[in-house]
Amino acid sequence: MKNFSDLKGVNDKILKIKQLLIELEAEAKQFPALEKNSKRALASIKMLELNISDILAFDLADS
């Protein structure tokens, strides 16, 4: 990833967002729309993980 130097920082932000959404979903049991939209947002975060986090996990970044 020659054009993006801070993949670790981006990965950290993705993981923070994921954790916040998981907490929000767990607390939203009495608010169905919030629970449903949290699940949708988690699906998008999963795509970000596949794009960024896996690059770091498998050490595919051009250091």
HTML snippet that shows the backbone in 3Dmol.js (N, CA, C, O; Angstrom):
<script src="https://3Dmol.org/build/3Dmol-min.js"></script>
<div id="view" style="width:600px;height:400px;position:relative"></div>
<script>
const pdb = `
ATOM      1  N   MET A   1       0.826  -1.170   0.000  1.00  0.00           N
ATOM      2  CA  MET A   1       0.000   0.000   0.000  1.00  0.00           C
ATOM      3  C   MET A   1       0.878   1.244   0.000  1.00  0.00           C
ATOM      4  O   MET A   1       0.948   1.961   0.998  1.00  0.00           O
ATOM      5  N   LYS A   2       1.523   1.490  -1.082  1.00  0.00           N
ATOM      6  CA  LYS A   2       2.460   2.590  -1.191  1.00  0.00           C
ATOM      7  C   LYS A   2       1.802   3.948  -1.004  1.00  0.00           C
ATOM      8  O   LYS A   2       2.444   4.878  -0.516  1.00  0.00           O
ATOM      9  N   ASN A   3       0.533   4.083  -1.383  1.00  0.00           N
ATOM     10  CA  ASN A   3      -0.134   5.375  -1.325  1.00  0.00           C
ATOM     11  C   ASN A   3      -0.757   5.677   0.029  1.00  0.00           C
ATOM     12  O   ASN A   3      -1.297   6.767   0.220  1.00  0.00           O
ATOM     13  N   PHE A   4      -0.699   4.767   0.950  1.00  0.00           N
ATOM     14  CA  PHE A   4      -1.309   4.987   2.251  1.00  0.00           C
ATOM     15  C   PHE A   4      -0.347   4.526   3.326  1.00  0.00           C
ATOM     16  O   PHE A   4      -0.138   3.328   3.514  1.00  0.00           O
ATOM     17  N   SER A   5       0.237   5.480   4.028  1.00  0.00           N
ATOM     18  CA  SER A   5       1.333   5.155   4.937  1.00  0.00           C
ATOM     19  C   SER A   5       0.886   4.706   6.331  1.00  0.00           C
ATOM     20  O   SER A   5       1.658   4.052   7.031  1.00  0.00           O
ATOM     21  N   ASP A   6      -0.318   5.033   6.748  1.00  0.00           N
ATOM     22  CA  ASP A   6      -0.717   4.747   8.124  1.00  0.00           C
ATOM     23  C   ASP A   6      -1.832   3.697   8.202  1.00  0.00           C
ATOM     24  O   ASP A   6      -2.897   3.964   8.759  1.00  0.00           O
ATOM     25  N   LEU A   7      -1.592   2.529   7.657  1.00  0.00           N
ATOM     26  CA  LEU A   7      -2.598   1.459   7.709  1.00  0.00           C
ATOM     27  C   LEU A   7      -2.886   1.021   9.139  1.00  0.00           C
ATOM     28  O   LEU A   7      -4.021   0.673   9.467  1.00  0.00           O
ATOM     29  N   LYS A   8      -1.875   1.037   9.981  1.00  0.00           N
ATOM     30  CA  LYS A   8      -2.069   0.648  11.382  1.00  0.00           C
ATOM     31  C   LYS A   8      -3.052   1.595  12.062  1.00  0.00           C
ATOM     32  O   LYS A   8      -3.933   1.148  12.797  1.00  0.00           O
ATOM     33  N   GLY A   9      -2.912   2.891  11.825  1.00  0.00           N
ATOM     34  CA  GLY A   9      -3.825   3.865  12.404  1.00  0.00           C
ATOM     35  C   GLY A   9      -5.246   3.688  11.904  1.00  0.00           C
ATOM     36  O   GLY A   9      -6.196   3.786  12.680  1.00  0.00           O
ATOM     37  N   VAL A  10      -5.399   3.427  10.614  1.00  0.00           N
ATOM     38  CA  VAL A  10      -6.715   3.184  10.030  1.00  0.00           C
ATOM     39  C   VAL A  10      -7.322   1.917  10.634  1.00  0.00           C
ATOM     40  O   VAL A  10      -8.505   1.896  10.976  1.00  0.00           O
ATOM     41  N   ASN A  11      -6.528   0.882  10.763  1.00  0.00           N
ATOM     42  CA  ASN A  11      -6.990  -0.366  11.362  1.00  0.00           C
ATOM     43  C   ASN A  11      -7.465  -0.141  12.796  1.00  0.00           C
ATOM     44  O   ASN A  11      -8.504  -0.667  13.195  1.00  0.00           O
ATOM     45  N   ASP A  12      -6.719   0.627  13.561  1.00  0.00           N
ATOM     46  CA  ASP A  12      -7.119   0.923  14.938  1.00  0.00           C
ATOM     47  C   ASP A  12      -8.471   1.628  14.981  1.00  0.00           C
ATOM     48  O   ASP A  12      -9.300   1.331  15.841  1.00  0.00           O
ATOM     49  N   LYS A  13      -8.695   2.555  14.061  1.00  0.00           N
ATOM     50  CA  LYS A  13      -9.969   3.270  14.007  1.00  0.00           C
ATOM     51  C   LYS A  13     -11.110   2.330  13.627  1.00  0.00           C
ATOM     52  O   LYS A  13     -12.201   2.412  14.191  1.00  0.00           O
ATOM     53  N   ILE A  14     -10.858   1.445  12.678  1.00  0.00           N
ATOM     54  CA  ILE A  14     -11.874   0.463  12.279  1.00  0.00           C
ATOM     55  C   ILE A  14     -12.262  -0.403  13.471  1.00  0.00           C
ATOM     56  O   ILE A  14     -13.446  -0.649  13.704  1.00  0.00           O
ATOM     57  N   LEU A  15     -11.279  -0.860  14.218  1.00  0.00           N
ATOM     58  CA  LEU A  15     -11.558  -1.718  15.373  1.00  0.00           C
ATOM     59  C   LEU A  15     -12.304  -0.965  16.469  1.00  0.00           C
ATOM     60  O   LEU A  15     -13.147  -1.550  17.148  1.00  0.00           O
ATOM     61  N   LYS A  16     -12.008   0.334  16.656  1.00  0.00           N
ATOM     62  CA  LYS A  16     -12.733   1.147  17.633  1.00  0.00           C
ATOM     63  C   LYS A  16     -14.192   1.299  17.225  1.00  0.00           C
ATOM     64  O   LYS A  16     -15.094   1.158  18.050  1.00  0.00           O
ATOM     65  N   ILE A  17     -14.416   1.586  15.955  1.00  0.00           N
ATOM     66  CA  ILE A  17     -15.785   1.727  15.452  1.00  0.00           C
ATOM     67  C   ILE A  17     -16.543   0.417  15.633  1.00  0.00           C
ATOM     68  O   ILE A  17     -17.701   0.414  16.051  1.00  0.00           O
ATOM     69  N   LYS A  18     -15.887  -0.687  15.317  1.00  0.00           N
ATOM     70  CA  LYS A  18     -16.523  -2.002  15.463  1.00  0.00           C
ATOM     71  C   LYS A  18     -16.928  -2.243  16.916  1.00  0.00           C
ATOM     72  O   LYS A  18     -18.044  -2.687  17.186  1.00  0.00           O
ATOM     73  N   GLN A  19     -16.039  -1.956  17.833  1.00  0.00           N
ATOM     74  CA  GLN A  19     -16.333  -2.175  19.249  1.00  0.00           C
ATOM     75  C   GLN A  19     -17.495  -1.292  19.713  1.00  0.00           C
ATOM     76  O   GLN A  19     -18.369  -1.756  20.446  1.00  0.00           O
ATOM     77  N   LEU A  20     -17.510  -0.038  19.297  1.00  0.00           N
ATOM     78  CA  LEU A  20     -18.609   0.854  19.662  1.00  0.00           C
ATOM     79  C   LEU A  20     -19.946   0.366  19.096  1.00  0.00           C
ATOM     80  O   LEU A  20     -20.970   0.431  19.775  1.00  0.00           O
ATOM     81  N   LEU A  21     -19.933  -0.115  17.866  1.00  0.00           N
ATOM     82  CA  LEU A  21     -21.169  -0.629  17.262  1.00  0.00           C
ATOM     83  C   LEU A  21     -21.654  -1.891  17.966  1.00  0.00           C
ATOM     84  O   LEU A  21     -22.858  -2.077  18.143  1.00  0.00           O
ATOM     85  N   ILE A  22     -20.749  -2.740  18.360  1.00  0.00           N
ATOM     86  CA  ILE A  22     -21.130  -3.950  19.104  1.00  0.00           C
ATOM     87  C   ILE A  22     -21.786  -3.564  20.422  1.00  0.00           C
ATOM     88  O   ILE A  22     -22.802  -4.144  20.805  1.00  0.00           O
ATOM     89  N   GLU A  23     -21.206  -2.584  21.118  1.00  0.00           N
ATOM     90  CA  GLU A  23     -21.786  -2.117  22.375  1.00  0.00           C
ATOM     91  C   GLU A  23     -23.150  -1.479  22.141  1.00  0.00           C
ATOM     92  O   GLU A  23     -24.090  -1.722  22.898  1.00  0.00           O
ATOM     93  N   LEU A  24     -23.259  -0.669  21.102  1.00  0.00           N
ATOM     94  CA  LEU A  24     -24.515  -0.006  20.781  1.00  0.00           C
ATOM     95  C   LEU A  24     -25.602  -1.029  20.463  1.00  0.00           C
ATOM     96  O   LEU A  24     -26.736  -0.906  20.927  1.00  0.00           O
ATOM     97  N   GLU A  25     -25.251  -2.029  19.675  1.00  0.00           N
ATOM     98  CA  GLU A  25     -26.212  -3.079  19.328  1.00  0.00           C
ATOM     99  C   GLU A  25     -26.693  -3.816  20.579  1.00  0.00           C
ATOM    100  O   GLU A  25     -27.882  -4.102  20.717  1.00  0.00           O
ATOM    101  N   ALA A  26     -25.774  -4.118  21.478  1.00  0.00           N
ATOM    102  CA  ALA A  26     -26.128  -4.841  22.700  1.00  0.00           C
ATOM    103  C   ALA A  26     -27.052  -4.021  23.593  1.00  0.00           C
ATOM    104  O   ALA A  26     -27.902  -4.582  24.284  1.00  0.00           O
ATOM    105  N   GLU A  27     -26.895  -2.711  23.586  1.00  0.00           N
ATOM    106  CA  GLU A  27     -27.703  -1.841  24.435  1.00  0.00           C
ATOM    107  C   GLU A  27     -29.019  -1.429  23.771  1.00  0.00           C
ATOM    108  O   GLU A  27     -29.848  -0.777  24.406  1.00  0.00           O
ATOM    109  N   ALA A  28     -29.220  -1.796  22.521  1.00  0.00           N
ATOM    110  CA  ALA A  28     -30.365  -1.311  21.754  1.00  0.00           C
ATOM    111  C   ALA A  28     -31.522  -2.304  21.691  1.00  0.00           C
ATOM    112  O   ALA A  28     -32.374  -2.190  20.810  1.00  0.00           O
ATOM    113  N   LYS A  29     -31.572  -3.243  22.575  1.00  0.00           N
ATOM    114  CA  LYS A  29     -32.609  -4.280  22.520  1.00  0.00           C
ATOM    115  C   LYS A  29     -34.015  -3.694  22.607  1.00  0.00           C
ATOM    116  O   LYS A  29     -34.949  -4.276  22.056  1.00  0.00           O
ATOM    117  N   GLN A  30     -34.191  -2.576  23.272  1.00  0.00           N
ATOM    118  CA  GLN A  30     -35.507  -1.943  23.398  1.00  0.00           C
ATOM    119  C   GLN A  30     -35.777  -0.952  22.279  1.00  0.00           C
ATOM    120  O   GLN A  30     -36.827  -0.309  22.263  1.00  0.00           O
ATOM    121  N   PHE A  31     -34.849  -0.821  21.347  1.00  0.00           N
ATOM    122  CA  PHE A  31     -34.971   0.147  20.254  1.00  0.00           C
ATOM    123  C   PHE A  31     -34.639  -0.585  18.952  1.00  0.00           C
ATOM    124  O   PHE A  31     -33.505  -0.520  18.479  1.00  0.00           O
ATOM    125  N   PRO A  32     -35.621  -1.279  18.370  1.00  0.00           N
ATOM    126  CA  PRO A  32     -35.374  -2.157  17.220  1.00  0.00           C
ATOM    127  C   PRO A  32     -34.676  -1.493  16.029  1.00  0.00           C
ATOM    128  O   PRO A  32     -33.825  -2.115  15.392  1.00  0.00           O
ATOM    129  N   ALA A  33     -35.022  -0.249  15.723  1.00  0.00           N
ATOM    130  CA  ALA A  33     -34.391   0.426  14.583  1.00  0.00           C
ATOM    131  C   ALA A  33     -32.903   0.630  14.831  1.00  0.00           C
ATOM    132  O   ALA A  33     -32.088   0.474  13.922  1.00  0.00           O
ATOM    133  N   LEU A  34     -32.558   0.972  16.044  1.00  0.00           N
ATOM    134  CA  LEU A  34     -31.145   1.167  16.386  1.00  0.00           C
ATOM    135  C   LEU A  34     -30.379  -0.149  16.319  1.00  0.00           C
ATOM    136  O   LEU A  34     -29.249  -0.202  15.834  1.00  0.00           O
ATOM    137  N   GLU A  35     -31.008  -1.202  16.812  1.00  0.00           N
ATOM    138  CA  GLU A  35     -30.370  -2.524  16.762  1.00  0.00           C
ATOM    139  C   GLU A  35     -30.154  -2.967  15.309  1.00  0.00           C
ATOM    140  O   GLU A  35     -29.083  -3.458  14.952  1.00  0.00           O
ATOM    141  N   LYS A  36     -31.172  -2.789  14.495  1.00  0.00           N
ATOM    142  CA  LYS A  36     -31.093  -3.197  13.093  1.00  0.00           C
ATOM    143  C   LYS A  36     -30.030  -2.390  12.333  1.00  0.00           C
ATOM    144  O   LYS A  36     -29.244  -2.953  11.570  1.00  0.00           O
ATOM    145  N   ASN A  37     -30.015  -1.090  12.545  1.00  0.00           N
ATOM    146  CA  ASN A  37     -29.040  -0.249  11.852  1.00  0.00           C
ATOM    147  C   ASN A  37     -27.619  -0.474  12.357  1.00  0.00           C
ATOM    148  O   ASN A  37     -26.660  -0.313  11.602  1.00  0.00           O
ATOM    149  N   SER A  38     -27.480  -0.841  13.618  1.00  0.00           N
ATOM    150  CA  SER A  38     -26.154  -1.194  14.146  1.00  0.00           C
ATOM    151  C   SER A  38     -25.626  -2.438  13.447  1.00  0.00           C
ATOM    152  O   SER A  38     -24.444  -2.518  13.114  1.00  0.00           O
ATOM    153  N   LYS A  39     -26.509  -3.406  13.228  1.00  0.00           N
ATOM    154  CA  LYS A  39     -26.109  -4.628  12.513  1.00  0.00           C
ATOM    155  C   LYS A  39     -25.689  -4.296  11.090  1.00  0.00           C
ATOM    156  O   LYS A  39     -24.713  -4.851  10.584  1.00  0.00           O
ATOM    157  N   ARG A  40     -26.415  -3.399  10.444  1.00  0.00           N
ATOM    158  CA  ARG A  40     -26.057  -2.995   9.080  1.00  0.00           C
ATOM    159  C   ARG A  40     -24.698  -2.297   9.060  1.00  0.00           C
ATOM    160  O   ARG A  40     -23.871  -2.546   8.183  1.00  0.00           O
ATOM    161  N   ALA A  41     -24.485  -1.431  10.029  1.00  0.00           N
ATOM    162  CA  ALA A  41     -23.204  -0.731  10.101  1.00  0.00           C
ATOM    163  C   ALA A  41     -22.065  -1.721  10.356  1.00  0.00           C
ATOM    164  O   ALA A  41     -20.971  -1.563   9.815  1.00  0.00           O
ATOM    165  N   LEU A  42     -22.321  -2.734  11.175  1.00  0.00           N
ATOM    166  CA  LEU A  42     -21.301  -3.766  11.427  1.00  0.00           C
ATOM    167  C   LEU A  42     -20.954  -4.526  10.153  1.00  0.00           C
ATOM    168  O   LEU A  42     -19.808  -4.938   9.974  1.00  0.00           O
ATOM    169  N   ALA A  43     -21.920  -4.716   9.271  1.00  0.00           N
ATOM    170  CA  ALA A  43     -21.640  -5.377   7.997  1.00  0.00           C
ATOM    171  C   ALA A  43     -20.693  -4.519   7.156  1.00  0.00           C
ATOM    172  O   ALA A  43     -19.797  -5.039   6.491  1.00  0.00           O
ATOM    173  N   SER A  44     -20.898  -3.210   7.191  1.00  0.00           N
ATOM    174  CA  SER A  44     -19.987  -2.317   6.457  1.00  0.00           C
ATOM    175  C   SER A  44     -18.596  -2.313   7.073  1.00  0.00           C
ATOM    176  O   SER A  44     -17.590  -2.275   6.364  1.00  0.00           O
ATOM    177  N   ILE A  45     -18.553  -2.351   8.381  1.00  0.00           N
ATOM    178  CA  ILE A  45     -17.260  -2.393   9.070  1.00  0.00           C
ATOM    179  C   ILE A  45     -16.531  -3.691   8.716  1.00  0.00           C
ATOM    180  O   ILE A  45     -15.307  -3.702   8.591  1.00  0.00           O
ATOM    181  N   LYS A  46     -17.266  -4.762   8.558  1.00  0.00           N
ATOM    182  CA  LYS A  46     -16.647  -6.038   8.162  1.00  0.00           C
ATOM    183  C   LYS A  46     -15.949  -5.899   6.812  1.00  0.00           C
ATOM    184  O   LYS A  46     -14.868  -6.451   6.607  1.00  0.00           O
ATOM    185  N   MET A  47     -16.562  -5.170   5.905  1.00  0.00           N
ATOM    186  CA  MET A  47     -15.932  -4.935   4.592  1.00  0.00           C
ATOM    187  C   MET A  47     -14.646  -4.121   4.751  1.00  0.00           C
ATOM    188  O   MET A  47     -13.653  -4.385   4.074  1.00  0.00           O
ATOM    189  N   LEU A  48     -14.669  -3.142   5.639  1.00  0.00           N
ATOM    190  CA  LEU A  48     -13.444  -2.377   5.905  1.00  0.00           C
ATOM    191  C   LEU A  48     -12.364  -3.276   6.497  1.00  0.00           C
ATOM    192  O   LEU A  48     -11.188  -3.158   6.155  1.00  0.00           O
ATOM    193  N   GLU A  49     -12.770  -4.164   7.378  1.00  0.00           N
ATOM    194  CA  GLU A  49     -11.807  -5.114   7.949  1.00  0.00           C
ATOM    195  C   GLU A  49     -11.187  -5.975   6.859  1.00  0.00           C
ATOM    196  O   GLU A  49      -9.977  -6.200   6.841  1.00  0.00           O
ATOM    197  N   LEU A  50     -12.022  -6.448   5.959  1.00  0.00           N
ATOM    198  CA  LEU A  50     -11.497  -7.278   4.876  1.00  0.00           C
ATOM    199  C   LEU A  50     -10.524  -6.485   4.006  1.00  0.00           C
ATOM    200  O   LEU A  50      -9.541  -7.033   3.507  1.00  0.00           O
ATOM    201  N   ASN A  51     -10.800  -5.203   3.827  1.00  0.00           N
ATOM    202  CA  ASN A  51      -9.940  -4.361   2.997  1.00  0.00           C
ATOM    203  C   ASN A  51      -8.644  -3.964   3.689  1.00  0.00           C
ATOM    204  O   ASN A  51      -7.583  -3.974   3.064  1.00  0.00           O
ATOM    205  N   ILE A  52      -8.710  -3.620   4.946  1.00  0.00           N
ATOM    206  CA  ILE A  52      -7.550  -3.052   5.640  1.00  0.00           C
ATOM    207  C   ILE A  52      -6.943  -4.008   6.654  1.00  0.00           C
ATOM    208  O   ILE A  52      -5.752  -4.312   6.596  1.00  0.00           O
ATOM    209  N   SER A  53      -7.760  -4.478   7.576  1.00  0.00           N
ATOM    210  CA  SER A  53      -7.242  -5.289   8.678  1.00  0.00           C
ATOM    211  C   SER A  53      -6.566  -6.557   8.188  1.00  0.00           C
ATOM    212  O   SER A  53      -5.542  -6.963   8.736  1.00  0.00           O
ATOM    213  N   ASP A  54      -7.123  -7.183   7.169  1.00  0.00           N
ATOM    214  CA  ASP A  54      -6.511  -8.413   6.658  1.00  0.00           C
ATOM    215  C   ASP A  54      -5.169  -8.152   5.994  1.00  0.00           C
ATOM    216  O   ASP A  54      -4.287  -9.010   6.020  1.00  0.00           O
ATOM    217  N   ILE A  55      -5.006  -6.983   5.403  1.00  0.00           N
ATOM    218  CA  ILE A  55      -3.707  -6.624   4.826  1.00  0.00           C
ATOM    219  C   ILE A  55      -2.653  -6.626   5.924  1.00  0.00           C
ATOM    220  O   ILE A  55      -1.548  -7.134   5.734  1.00  0.00           O
ATOM    221  N   LEU A  56      -2.997  -6.057   7.069  1.00  0.00           N
ATOM    222  CA  LEU A  56      -2.056  -6.031   8.188  1.00  0.00           C
ATOM    223  C   LEU A  56      -1.872  -7.410   8.801  1.00  0.00           C
ATOM    224  O   LEU A  56      -0.755  -7.797   9.145  1.00  0.00           O
ATOM    225  N   ALA A  57      -2.969  -8.153   8.940  1.00  0.00           N
ATOM    226  CA  ALA A  57      -2.891  -9.471   9.568  1.00  0.00           C
ATOM    227  C   ALA A  57      -2.006 -10.431   8.791  1.00  0.00           C
ATOM    228  O   ALA A  57      -1.305 -11.261   9.370  1.00  0.00           O
ATOM    229  N   PHE A  58      -2.050 -10.307   7.487  1.00  0.00           N
ATOM    230  CA  PHE A  58      -1.249 -11.206   6.655  1.00  0.00           C
ATOM    231  C   PHE A  58       0.028 -10.553   6.155  1.00  0.00           C
ATOM    232  O   PHE A  58       0.726 -11.094   5.297  1.00  0.00           O
ATOM    233  N   ASP A  59       0.324  -9.370   6.711  1.00  0.00           N
ATOM    234  CA  ASP A  59       1.560  -8.641   6.395  1.00  0.00           C
ATOM    235  C   ASP A  59       1.729  -8.451   4.893  1.00  0.00           C
ATOM    236  O   ASP A  59       2.785  -8.748   4.335  1.00  0.00           O
ATOM    237  N   LEU A  60       0.668  -7.949   4.240  1.00  0.00           N
ATOM    238  CA  LEU A  60       0.698  -7.742   2.798  1.00  0.00           C
ATOM    239  C   LEU A  60       1.023  -6.299   2.423  1.00  0.00           C
ATOM    240  O   LEU A  60       1.140  -5.980   1.240  1.00  0.00           O
ATOM    241  N   ALA A  61       1.169  -5.435   3.408  1.00  0.00           N
ATOM    242  CA  ALA A  61       1.443  -4.026   3.134  1.00  0.00           C
ATOM    243  C   ALA A  61       2.879  -3.855   2.660  1.00  0.00           C
ATOM    244  O   ALA A  61       3.792  -4.530   3.137  1.00  0.00           O
ATOM    245  N   ASP A  62       3.059  -2.955   1.728  1.00  0.00           N
ATOM    246  CA  ASP A  62       4.412  -2.613   1.275  1.00  0.00           C
ATOM    247  C   ASP A  62       4.999  -1.642   2.280  1.00  0.00           C
ATOM    248  O   ASP A  62       4.711  -0.446   2.229  1.00  0.00           O
ATOM    249  N   SER A  63       5.803  -2.131   3.175  1.00  0.00           N
ATOM    250  CA  SER A  63       6.331  -1.284   4.255  1.00  0.00           C
ATOM    251  C   SER A  63       7.242  -0.216   3.779  1.00  0.00           C
ATOM    252  O   SER A  63       7.753   0.563   4.583  1.00  0.00           O
TER     253      SER A  63
END
`;
const viewer = $3Dmol.createViewer("view");
viewer.addModel(pdb, "pdb");
viewer.setStyle({}, {cartoon: {color: "spectrum"}});
viewer.zoomTo();
viewer.render();
</script>
